[in-house]
């Protein structure tokens, strides 16, 4: 069992990530292995280069893996994600300046979803912020590790120590309605006591592990951060314990369809340094009135007050066909937007997509067409998420 330190899990109750794009060509010159690469190969995974890593895109198949997470439990290797440690006097003030959400409202063992913005209000990255005892942990997107670290370092005061732990840290996610049952056998505390977006700290052989009730699937689930050398043991334990629930390893393919059904933004597709949080529908993690002003605040307020000209919009395909990134969104003869993400929804059995649509064509119920290589697919704008009833708590 993975050991919990102190009373954190039970007593400190009142995360989403991998941005990067499955549709984007990997531009990294080196390809790293995760600590679990050999496990994936042994399981027959189809491996692809992704954000500088060799990653599994699927094992048994996207449909089966997606179904396992929606109905029972799935296991993900997310060790390509980036982790930064922030510590020292002025730590919270620094993070308040660099992120849009209210870090000062967090108490130890709480987590929050947030954004980093550039001076023009564009999104540098979306990330998770964990307030841990004496330090914070930032979890950033795999494709943005170096960019994000440089951005933070360029604003970091001398009193604050910023450390990139990305390449020494493994991350495993256990997601699905049965995830809590698997976790009960892995950890020595009751995971039911860990509330959503809360964390616990533990240790194995003196090495620190962070558990959190977070995820990128819309289902109940947990993420476990640990030193690389503990990853294989954690993976094997989850697979062994989860066998009674028909646990399945899950690759990047099903990770994408799962997040799409929840309208979770994917960095590089749905958000980037040219998109404003308000038009991306992420105003709920932007706190312009907090005590310490964050970078990009004025631009966000300006867009909010003037109303955005376009909004990230969800739609379903009424015809047979799948929308793809870059396809035009049309109303009659007018092009009113562009698809940023599209897929075939395994749960709904039809094409779904996200895209920026010019106001006022973004209203729920509006009939649109998606131009897929010259073929027009009838579609309808809907209120997200696509999946309404999940096990997320």
C-alpha positions as CSV (number, residue, x, y, z in Angstrom):
1,X,0.0,0.0,0.0
2,X,1.0,3.6,-0.6
3,X,1.4,5.3,2.7
4,X,-0.3,8.5,3.6
5,X,1.5,11.1,5.7
6,X,-0.3,12.5,8.8
7,X,-3.9,13.5,8.6
8,X,-4.0,15.2,5.3
9,X,-6.4,13.0,3.4
10,X,-9.2,12.8,6.0
11,X,-8.9,16.3,7.5
12,X,-8.1,18.7,4.8
13,X,-11.2,18.4,2.7
14,X,-13.3,21.7,2.4
15,X,-7.1,18.0,-11.0
16,X,-7.2,18.3,-15.5
17,X,-4.5,18.0,-17.9
18,X,-2.9,17.2,-20.6
19,X,-3.2,19.9,-23.0
20,X,-1.1,19.4,-26.1
21,X,-2.7,18.1,-29.3
22,X,-3.2,14.7,-30.8
23,X,-3.7,16.6,-34.1
24,X,-0.4,18.4,-33.9
25,X,2.8,17.2,-35.4
26,X,5.5,16.5,-32.8
27,X,8.3,19.0,-33.3
28,X,10.7,17.8,-30.5
29,X,14.0,16.5,-31.7
30,X,14.4,14.0,-28.9
31,X,11.9,11.4,-27.8
32,X,11.9,10.5,-24.2
33,X,10.6,7.3,-22.7
34,X,8.3,7.5,-19.6
35,X,9.2,5.1,-16.7
36,X,6.3,2.9,-18.0
37,X,7.2,2.7,-21.7
38,X,8.2,-1.0,-21.4
39,X,4.9,-1.8,-19.7
40,X,3.0,-0.2,-22.7
41,X,5.1,-2.2,-25.2
42,X,4.4,-5.4,-23.3
43,X,0.7,-4.7,-23.4
44,X,0.8,-4.3,-27.1
45,X,0.2,-0.6,-27.2
46,X,0.6,1.4,-30.4
47,X,3.3,3.9,-29.5
48,X,3.6,7.4,-31.1
49,X,5.8,10.5,-30.5
50,X,3.8,13.1,-28.5
51,X,5.1,16.2,-26.9
52,X,8.7,14.9,-26.8
53,X,7.7,11.5,-25.4
54,X,7.0,8.1,-26.8
55,X,3.4,7.5,-25.7
56,X,0.7,4.9,-26.1
57,X,-2.2,6.1,-28.3
58,X,-4.2,2.9,-27.8
59,X,-4.0,-0.7,-26.6
60,X,-7.2,-2.8,-27.1
61,X,-8.7,0.1,-29.1
62,X,-10.2,3.5,-28.4
63,X,-13.8,2.4,-28.1
64,X,-13.0,-0.3,-25.5
65,X,-10.7,2.0,-23.5
66,X,-13.2,4.8,-23.5
67,X,-16.0,2.5,-22.4
68,X,-13.9,1.1,-19.6
69,X,-13.5,4.6,-18.1
70,X,-17.1,5.6,-18.5
71,X,-18.5,2.4,-17.1
72,X,-15.8,0.9,-14.8
73,X,-12.2,2.0,-14.5
74,X,-9.2,2.8,-16.7
75,X,-5.5,3.4,-16.0
76,X,-3.4,6.2,-17.7
77,X,0.3,6.9,-17.9
78,X,0.5,10.7,-17.8
79,X,4.2,10.9,-17.0
80,X,4.8,13.3,-19.9
81,X,3.1,16.1,-18.0
82,X,5.2,18.8,-16.4
83,X,5.6,19.4,-12.7
84,X,7.2,22.5,-11.1
85,X,7.8,23.1,-7.5
86,X,7.5,26.6,-6.1
87,X,8.8,27.4,-2.6
88,X,10.1,30.2,-0.4
89,X,9.0,33.6,1.0
90,X,6.6,35.3,-1.4
91,X,5.6,32.0,-3.0
92,X,1.8,32.6,-3.0
93,X,2.2,36.3,-4.0
94,X,4.3,35.2,-7.0
95,X,1.7,32.6,-8.1
96,X,-1.1,35.2,-7.7
97,X,0.8,37.4,-10.2
98,X,1.4,34.6,-12.6
99,X,-2.0,32.8,-12.5
100,X,-5.6,34.0,-13.0
101,X,-7.3,32.1,-10.3
102,X,-7.1,33.0,-6.6
103,X,-4.2,31.1,-5.2
104,X,-4.5,33.0,-1.9
105,X,-7.9,31.3,-1.3
106,X,-6.3,27.8,-1.3
107,X,-5.4,26.2,2.0
108,X,-2.9,23.3,2.2
109,X,-3.9,20.2,0.3
110,X,-6.3,22.1,-2.0
111,X,-5.9,22.3,-5.8
112,X,-7.3,24.5,-8.4
113,X,-7.5,24.8,-12.2
114,X,-6.0,28.0,-13.5
115,X,-4.4,29.8,-16.4
116,X,-1.2,31.7,-17.1
117,X,-1.6,34.6,-19.5
118,X,0.7,36.8,-21.5
119,X,0.7,40.6,-21.5
120,X,-2.0,40.6,-24.3
121,X,-4.3,38.3,-22.3
122,X,-3.5,35.3,-24.4
123,X,-3.2,31.9,-22.7
124,X,0.4,30.8,-22.1
125,X,-0.9,27.6,-20.6
126,X,-3.7,26.0,-18.5
127,X,-2.5,24.2,-15.4
128,X,-3.3,22.8,-12.0
129,X,-2.0,24.6,-8.9
130,X,-1.6,22.5,-5.7
131,X,-1.0,24.2,-2.4
132,X,1.1,21.7,-0.4
133,X,2.7,22.2,3.0
134,X,5.5,24.7,2.6
135,X,5.4,24.7,-1.2
136,X,3.2,24.6,-4.3
137,X,3.2,22.2,-7.2
138,X,2.2,23.4,-10.7
139,X,1.2,20.7,-13.3
140,X,1.6,22.0,-16.8
141,X,1.0,20.6,-20.3
142,X,3.6,18.3,-21.7
143,X,4.3,20.3,-24.9
144,X,4.8,23.5,-22.9
145,X,7.2,22.4,-20.1
146,X,10.2,24.5,-21.3
147,X,8.2,27.4,-22.4
148,X,6.3,27.6,-19.2
149,X,9.4,27.2,-17.0
150,X,11.1,30.0,-18.9
151,X,8.0,32.3,-18.5
152,X,7.8,31.7,-14.8
153,X,11.6,32.0,-14.3
154,X,11.6,35.4,-16.1
155,X,9.2,36.8,-13.5
156,X,10.4,34.9,-10.4
157,X,11.6,37.0,-7.5
158,X,14.9,36.2,-5.8
159,X,13.1,35.0,-2.6
160,X,11.2,32.2,-4.5
161,X,12.8,29.0,-5.7
162,X,11.3,27.5,-8.8
163,X,12.3,23.9,-9.6
164,X,11.5,21.9,-12.7
165,X,10.8,18.3,-11.5
166,X,9.1,17.2,-14.7
167,X,11.7,14.7,-15.8
168,X,12.0,13.1,-12.3
169,X,8.3,12.7,-11.7
170,X,5.9,10.0,-12.9
171,X,2.1,10.5,-13.0
172,X,-0.5,7.8,-13.1
173,X,-4.2,8.4,-13.3
174,X,-7.0,6.0,-12.2
175,X,-10.3,7.1,-13.7
176,X,-13.9,5.8,-13.7
177,X,-16.8,4.9,-11.5
178,X,-14.8,2.1,-9.9
179,X,-11.7,4.2,-9.4
180,X,-12.4,4.7,-5.7
181,X,-12.6,0.9,-5.2
182,X,-9.2,0.4,-6.8
183,X,-7.7,3.2,-4.7
184,X,-9.0,1.7,-1.5
185,X,-6.6,-1.2,-2.0
186,X,-3.7,0.9,-3.1
187,X,-3.6,3.5,-0.3
188,X,-3.8,3.2,3.5
189,X,-6.6,5.8,4.0
190,X,-10.2,6.0,2.8
191,X,-10.1,7.7,-0.6
192,X,-13.8,8.6,-0.1
193,X,-12.5,11.2,2.4
194,X,-10.5,12.9,-0.3
195,X,-12.8,15.6,-1.9
196,X,-12.7,16.7,-5.4
197,X,-9.8,19.0,-6.2
198,X,-8.1,18.1,-2.9
199,X,-4.8,16.3,-2.4
200,X,-3.0,14.1,0.1
201,X,0.6,13.5,0.7
202,X,2.2,10.1,1.4
203,X,5.5,8.2,1.2
204,X,6.9,4.9,0.1
205,X,10.5,4.1,1.3
206,X,10.9,7.7,2.3
207,X,9.9,9.0,-1.1
208,X,7.1,11.6,-1.3
209,X,3.9,10.8,-3.2
210,X,1.0,13.2,-3.9
211,X,-2.5,11.9,-4.5
212,X,-5.3,14.0,-5.8
213,X,-8.9,13.6,-6.7
214,X,-8.6,15.2,-10.1
215,X,-8.7,14.1,-13.8
216,X,-9.4,15.0,-17.4
217,X,-12.3,12.5,-18.1
218,X,-15.4,13.8,-16.4
219,X,-15.5,10.6,-14.3
220,X,-14.6,10.2,-10.6
221,X,-10.9,9.6,-10.5
222,X,-7.5,10.1,-8.9
223,X,-4.0,11.2,-10.0
224,X,-0.8,10.0,-8.3
225,X,2.4,11.9,-8.6
226,X,5.6,10.0,-7.6
227,X,9.3,9.6,-8.3
228,X,10.0,7.7,-11.5
229,X,11.3,4.7,-9.7
230,X,7.9,4.0,-8.0
231,X,5.9,4.1,-11.2
232,X,6.1,0.5,-12.2
233,X,5.1,-0.7,-8.8
234,X,2.1,1.6,-8.7
235,X,1.0,0.6,-12.3
236,X,1.3,-3.1,-11.5
237,X,-0.7,-2.7,-8.3
238,X,-3.5,-0.8,-10.0
239,X,-3.7,-3.4,-12.8
240,X,-3.7,-6.3,-10.4
241,X,-6.3,-4.8,-8.1
242,X,-8.4,-3.4,-10.9
243,X,-8.6,-6.8,-12.7
244,X,-11.8,-7.6,-10.7
245,X,-13.4,-4.5,-12.4
246,X,-11.9,-5.3,-15.8
247,X,-9.6,-2.4,-15.6
248,X,-8.1,-1.3,-19.0
249,X,-4.9,0.7,-19.7
250,X,-6.0,3.8,-21.6
251,X,-4.0,5.6,-24.3
252,X,-4.0,9.2,-25.7
253,X,-6.8,8.3,-28.2
254,X,-9.4,7.6,-25.6
255,X,-8.1,10.4,-23.4
256,X,-9.0,12.8,-26.2
257,X,-12.5,11.4,-26.8
258,X,-13.2,11.4,-23.0
259,X,-12.1,15.0,-22.6
260,X,-14.0,16.1,-25.7
261,X,-17.3,14.7,-24.4
262,X,-16.8,17.0,-21.4
263,X,-15.8,20.0,-23.4
264,X,-12.4,20.2,-21.6
265,X,-10.1,22.5,-23.5
266,X,-7.0,21.1,-25.2
267,X,-4.0,23.4,-25.3
268,X,-2.8,23.8,-28.9
269,X,-6.3,23.0,-30.3
270,X,-9.0,24.9,-28.3
271,X,-6.8,27.4,-26.5
272,X,-3.3,29.0,-27.1
273,X,-1.5,32.2,-26.7
274,X,-3.8,34.0,-29.2
275,X,-7.0,33.1,-27.3
276,X,-8.6,35.1,-24.5
277,X,-10.1,33.2,-21.5
278,X,-13.4,35.0,-21.9
279,X,-13.9,33.8,-25.5
280,X,-12.7,30.3,-24.5
281,X,-15.4,30.0,-21.8
282,X,-12.8,30.0,-19.1
283,X,-13.9,33.2,-17.3
284,X,-14.8,31.1,-14.3
285,X,-11.1,30.6,-13.4
286,X,-10.2,34.3,-13.9
287,X,-10.5,36.5,-10.8
288,X,-9.8,40.1,-11.9
289,X,-10.8,41.5,-8.5
290,X,-8.3,39.5,-6.4
291,X,-5.9,41.5,-4.3
292,X,-2.8,40.9,-6.4
293,X,-3.1,41.8,-10.1
294,X,-2.2,39.0,-12.5
295,X,-0.4,39.4,-15.8
296,X,-2.9,40.0,-18.7
297,X,-5.7,41.2,-16.3
298,X,-6.5,44.4,-18.2
299,X,-6.9,42.7,-21.5
300,X,-9.2,40.1,-20.0
301,X,-11.4,42.8,-18.4
302,X,-11.5,44.7,-21.7
303,X,-12.8,41.7,-23.6
304,X,-15.3,40.9,-20.9
305,X,-16.6,44.5,-20.8
306,X,-16.7,44.8,-24.6
307,X,-18.1,41.3,-25.1
308,X,-16.1,38.8,-27.1
309,X,-16.6,38.7,-30.9
310,X,-16.3,34.9,-30.9
311,X,-16.9,32.1,-28.4
312,X,-15.7,28.5,-28.1
313,X,-18.8,26.5,-29.0
314,X,-19.9,22.9,-28.8
315,X,-21.8,21.1,-31.6
316,X,-23.0,17.7,-32.6
317,X,-23.1,16.3,-36.1
318,X,-26.5,15.4,-37.5
319,X,-25.1,13.6,-40.6
320,X,-22.6,10.8,-40.8
321,X,-19.1,12.2,-40.6
322,X,-16.5,13.5,-38.2
323,X,-15.5,17.2,-37.9
324,X,-11.7,17.9,-37.9
325,X,-9.5,20.7,-36.7
326,X,-9.4,23.5,-39.2
327,X,-12.7,22.8,-40.9
328,X,-14.9,25.9,-41.6
329,X,-18.1,26.4,-39.7
330,X,-20.8,27.8,-41.9
331,X,-24.3,29.3,-41.8
332,X,-25.6,29.4,-45.3
333,X,-23.0,31.0,-47.5
334,X,-21.2,32.7,-44.6
335,X,-18.2,31.2,-42.8
336,X,-18.8,31.9,-39.1
337,X,-16.1,30.0,-37.4
338,X,-13.4,27.3,-37.4
339,X,-13.4,23.8,-35.8
340,X,-10.7,23.5,-33.1
341,X,-11.4,19.9,-32.0
342,X,-13.5,17.1,-33.5
343,X,-14.0,13.4,-33.0
344,X,-16.5,10.5,-33.1
345,X,-18.1,10.3,-29.6
346,X,-18.0,6.7,-28.4
347,X,-20.7,7.4,-25.9
348,X,-23.1,9.2,-28.2
349,X,-22.3,7.3,-31.4
350,X,-22.0,10.5,-33.5
351,X,-19.6,13.2,-34.4
352,X,-19.0,16.0,-31.9
353,X,-16.8,19.1,-32.1
354,X,-15.7,22.4,-30.6
355,X,-14.9,25.5,-32.5
356,X,-14.8,29.3,-32.3
357,X,-18.0,30.8,-33.7
358,X,-18.7,34.4,-34.3
359,X,-21.4,36.0,-32.1
360,X,-24.4,35.8,-32.5
361,X,-24.2,32.6,-34.5
362,X,-23.1,30.7,-31.4
363,X,-26.6,30.4,-29.8
364,X,-27.7,27.0,-28.5
365,X,-29.9,25.3,-31.0
366,X,-28.5,27.1,-34.1
367,X,-28.2,24.9,-37.2
368,X,-24.8,25.1,-38.7
369,X,-22.8,23.2,-41.3
370,X,-19.2,21.9,-41.1
371,X,-17.2,21.9,-44.3
372,X,-15.2,18.7,-44.3
373,X,-13.1,18.7,-47.5
374,X,-15.9,20.3,-49.5
375,X,-18.6,18.1,-48.0
376,X,-21.1,20.0,-45.8
377,X,-22.2,18.2,-42.6
378,X,-25.3,19.4,-40.9
379,X,-24.7,20.1,-37.2
380,X,-26.4,21.7,-34.3
381,X,-24.9,23.9,-31.5
382,X,-25.6,22.4,-28.1
383,X,-25.1,23.3,-24.4
384,X,-22.0,21.5,-23.2
385,X,-20.9,19.1,-21.9
386,X,-21.9,16.4,-24.4
387,X,-22.0,13.9,-21.5
388,X,-24.4,15.1,-18.8
389,X,-24.4,12.3,-16.2
390,X,-21.0,11.0,-15.1
391,X,-19.5,9.7,-11.9
392,X,-17.5,12.9,-11.2
393,X,-18.0,14.1,-7.7
